[in-house]
């Protein structure tokens, strides 16, 4: 056997051992050997390596069933931190966690104007603040993941109607400044990963619909994020739901997000009331008060979302579709209205549900990307 083969086997065994420790939370070396079917010498060697890397720590002895008390080991979640960002069309949110996803700190920054310079300054300032206040750890921030609202391919924004990072290598600039691994991903894709890792209904085939300023779909097939040939998969907001309808910034007409995005619904409602801007809280209050225009727009939302979901079911046949929108998360019975309008007999057992993560799903997807890449 070559040195390369031995190295690969050792690496695979180390992954297996670390994964088992993380899943079991606390475990003895003897039980590790039984579960992984690796001999005790190999287990002792790998655990010693993981302890030297500060990824595993000993936490004392367990009760003995006879003989020497076993020393228990656990994953050291405080060895480092993950930092993730969601850069929206008018805000930046961030989340700092330990290596097990446990929350440490978060932040919300509204953006009065959307420009590359302003976003860059805001990101850099935020990262510097987190670094300045970071608790002591072995690895510090192990990775930064940034979710952008647009088409992303290989860590580069290809198109967005909100900001123009196409000519700016955001990953390269931030890595050069902070010497931390940076990942750039579509926010809906990150939301799908966040939902899959935190959903009450585990699924290998899952679609997350992110309905905010625009509408995007994160698609997970057989536990793998599907992004298409060059990152364009999941742009469900740009399917045509109205022939020759409203003009969309993408160049198409009648796109779904021109009729069912939070931005479009609230904009249309404000125009109806003759106001410059209407908050979701006002819309929600008026809807429950029986305002006919608010009721009409909610009917429009459910109708167009039904079309989109029907298309997703017939195309991908997922186990679960999760809708992350204020209209489904905060207005009771919206999900049931959508379900009732899906008449496709081949729907099968696809579960359609509202998100319980709200605006944290994209950030949690970033946490997943950072930690899994760091732990290999």
N, C-alpha and C positions, 0 to 999 in steps of 0.2 A: 504494500500500500504506500502511495506517495505521500510526501509531507503535506501537499495540497489537500488530498483526500482526508487525512487525519485532521487538518484544520477545519474543513467543512463539517465533518462529523462532530468535532468539539463544539463548533459554533451552533449547530443544530441542537445538540444536547443542552447547551447553556440556555438557549431560547426556551426549550421545553421545561427546564428546571425553573427558570424565572417566571414563566407563564403560570406554572403550577403553584408557585409560592404566592403570586398575585391573586390567583383565583381562590386559593384556600385561606388567604389572609394570615393565618398562623399555622405552622406545620413543623414537624421534627424531620431530621435528616433520614431517619429510618422510614418514616411514612413517605417521604419524597422518593426513596428508593423503591418502595412497593408500588407507588402510583405510576412512576415513570418507567419502571422496570430497568433502571440503570443500577449497576452494582454500587455498593456502599463506598468503595474507593473513589469511583468517578463522581458520585454525589458530593463527597467530602471535598474533593479537589475543586469542583465547580462552585460550591457554596463558599469556599475560602476565597476564590476569585471574586465572587459577587460581593462578599464582605469587604474585600480590599478596595473595591470600586465604590463602596458605600451605598450600593443599591439594595443590600440585604443587611439586616441587623439581628443580633440575638437579643431576645427579650425575657430570658429567664427559663426556669425549668417547669415542666408540666408534672402532674401527679404520676407516680410510677405504678405500673401494674406488676412490679416485681423486678428487682435489679436496679441499675443506675437510672436516675431520673433523666428523661430526654430533654435536651436543650431546644427550646422552640425558637424558630426564626420567622421573620416577617419582611415584607417589602418596605424599604425606607422611602416612604412617599415624600419626605421633606428633604430629599437629596437635591432637589432642583425645582424649577418652576416653569410652567407654560404660560405664554402670553398670546392672546388672540384679539383680533380687531374685526369689527364689522363697519365698513366705510359706506354709509348710506348716501342718498342724494342730498340730505340736509343734516346729517349727524355722523358722529363716530362713537361707537361703543367699544369697550374693551373689558377683558376679563383675565385676571391673573389667578392661576390655580397651582396646587401642588401636583406631583406626578401621578396622583390617583384621581385627579379631577376635582379634588376638594377646593372650594372657593377660598381665595385669600383676599382679593379686592376686585372691585369693578368700577367703571366710570362711564359717564354719558356726557358727550360734548356736542351741543347744537352748532351747526354751521350756518352762519348768516348768508354766506355766499359759497358757491362751489367752484373752486379753482384748484389746479394742481399744486400751486405754490402754498395755498392755505392748508390743503390736506397734508402735504409733506411736512410743513411746519408743525401742524397739530400732532401728527404721528410721531415725529422726532421728539417733540416736547413731552408727549405722553410716555414714550419709552424711557426717556431720561428721568422722568419723575418716578416711574416704577423701579428703575435701576437704583436710584438714589435711596429709595425707601425699602429696598429688598432685604428681607431677613437673611442672615448668614446661612449659606448652604454650600455643599460641595461643588455643584455644577452651575449655580446661578440660573439664569433664564436659558433653558435648553433649546428653545425654538420660538419663533414668532410667526403666527399664521394670520394673514390678512384676507378677509372676504370682500370682494368687490362686486358691485351690482352691474354685471355685464358679462360678455363672453371672454373667458380666460382659457388660454392654451399654453401649457408648459411654463407656468409662472409669469405669463405676460398677458396684460389686458389687450384683447383684439378689438372689441367694440363696447361702448357704453353710451347711452343717451344722456348720462348725467355728468361725466367728467372725462377728460382726455388724457389718460395715462398711456395711450397707444405709443406715443413717442418717448415715453419715460420708462426706463428699466427700474421699477420700484424696488425689486428684489436686490439688484446690484448696488443701488445707492445706499439702501439701509444696511446691507451686509458690510459694505465698505466702512460705514460710519460706526456701527456697533459691534462688528465681528460676532454676530449671532446669526444662526441659520434662519432664513426667511422663506416662507412659503406663501404664494399668492394663489387664491382659488376663487371660483364663482361662489357667491354667498348662498345660493340655493343648493349647490352641491354640498357645501359645508353643513347647511341646515339638515340635509338628508342624513349625513353621518351623525350629526348631533341627535337627531330624532331616533335613528336606529339604535344608538348606544343607550338611550334613555327611555325608550318607549316601554309601555306596560305589555305590549304585544310584540315580542321578538319576531323578526321576520328577515329572511334572507333576500326576499324580493320586495322592495319598499320604494314608494315614491312620496316625496315631500313636496307639497305645493306651497311656495313662499309668496304670499299675496301682500305686497306692501305698495311702494310707489309704482312698481311694475309687477309682473308675475313670472316666476321661474319655477322649474321643477328639478329637484335633485333626484336622480334615478339610481337605485342600487339593485343590481341583478346578480343573483348568486353570491351575495356578500361582497360584491365588487362595485365601486362607483363607476357608472357608465357615463362617459363624457363625449362620446362620438369621435369622429375622425380628427377634428381639430378644435374640440371644446364647445361645439355648437349644440350638442344634445341637451334637451331639457328646456329649450327656449319656448316653452308652452305659451307664454304671453303673446307670442307672435303667430299663433295659428289663427286662421281667418274664421270668425264666427258670424260676421255680417258682410255679405257680398257688397263690394264697393262702398264700404262704410267709412268711418272716420280715418283721416290720414294719421299714420303712425311714424315716429322718428326713424323706424327701421327701414322705411321706404314702402312698406306694404300698407294696405287699407283694410279697415275692419278687424284689426287685431283684438284678441281677447282682452288685453290689458287696457284697451281704450274704452271698455265697457264694464270691466269687473275689478280693476285694481282699486285699492283704497283711495289713491290719489284721484282717480277719475270719478268715483262715486261721490266723494266729498266735494270735488270741484263742481260737478254738475248740480249738486244740492245747493251749494253756495250761490251759483248762478240763478237757480230757481227762486231762492229767497232774496236775491238782489244784494247779497253781502259779498265782501271781498274774500272772506275766508270763513269756513265753518269747521269746528273741531269735531273729532269723532264723538266726544262726549255729548255734544249738542245733537248730533245726528242720532245717536243712540237714544237720548232722552226723548227726542221728537218721535222716533220710531215707536217707542213703547207708549207714547201718548196718543198714537194713532194718526199721526200726520200722514195724509194720503201720498204726498210726494216722497217722503222717506220710505213708506211702504212700497211704492212703485219702484224705487231704486233698489230696495232689497230684493224684490222679485226679479229685477234685471240681473242682480248679482248672482242669485241662485240659478237662474236660467243659463247664464253663460258659463258658470262654474260646472254645471251639469254637463254641458256640451264638452268641456275640456276633460272632465273626469271620465266621461263615456269613451272619449278618444284614447285616453291613457289605459283604460281597462282593456279595450279591444286590441290595443297595440302591444302592451306589455304583460297583461294578466298578472298584476302584482298581488301579493298577499295583503298588503296594507297601503292605503293612501291617506296621508296625514295632511290636513289643510291648516296652515299657520296664517291666520288672518284675524284682525280684530272683529270682523263680521261673523266669524264662526266661533272664536274663542270667547267673545263677550256678549253675543246675542243668542239667547237660548233658542233652540229648535231649528237654527239655520241648517245644521248638519242633517237633521231629519227631513227638512224640505228638499235638500239636494238629493238625498237617498230616494225619496218618494218619486222624484222626477226621472230617475234612471230606470228606464224600462227594458234595457238590453237584457235578453234572457241568458246570455252567456256570461253575465257578471260573476256568477259562481259565488265563491265565499270571500271575495275581496272586501276587506273591512275598510270603511270610510269613517274617519274620526278627526276631531279637532286636536290641535297641538296643545300639550300642557306645558310647553317650554316658552311660549310667547316669543319675545325678542332674543332669548338666550340661545336658541337652537343653532344659529350660525356660529356664535362664539364657542359653543360646546363642540361643534364639528371641528373648529380650529384646535381645540384642546386635544381632541382625538388624533388629528394629524400630527401635532407636535410630539405628543408622548409616544405614539407608536413608532414614529421615525427615530426618535432618540433611543428607544429601547430595542430598535431593530426587530 
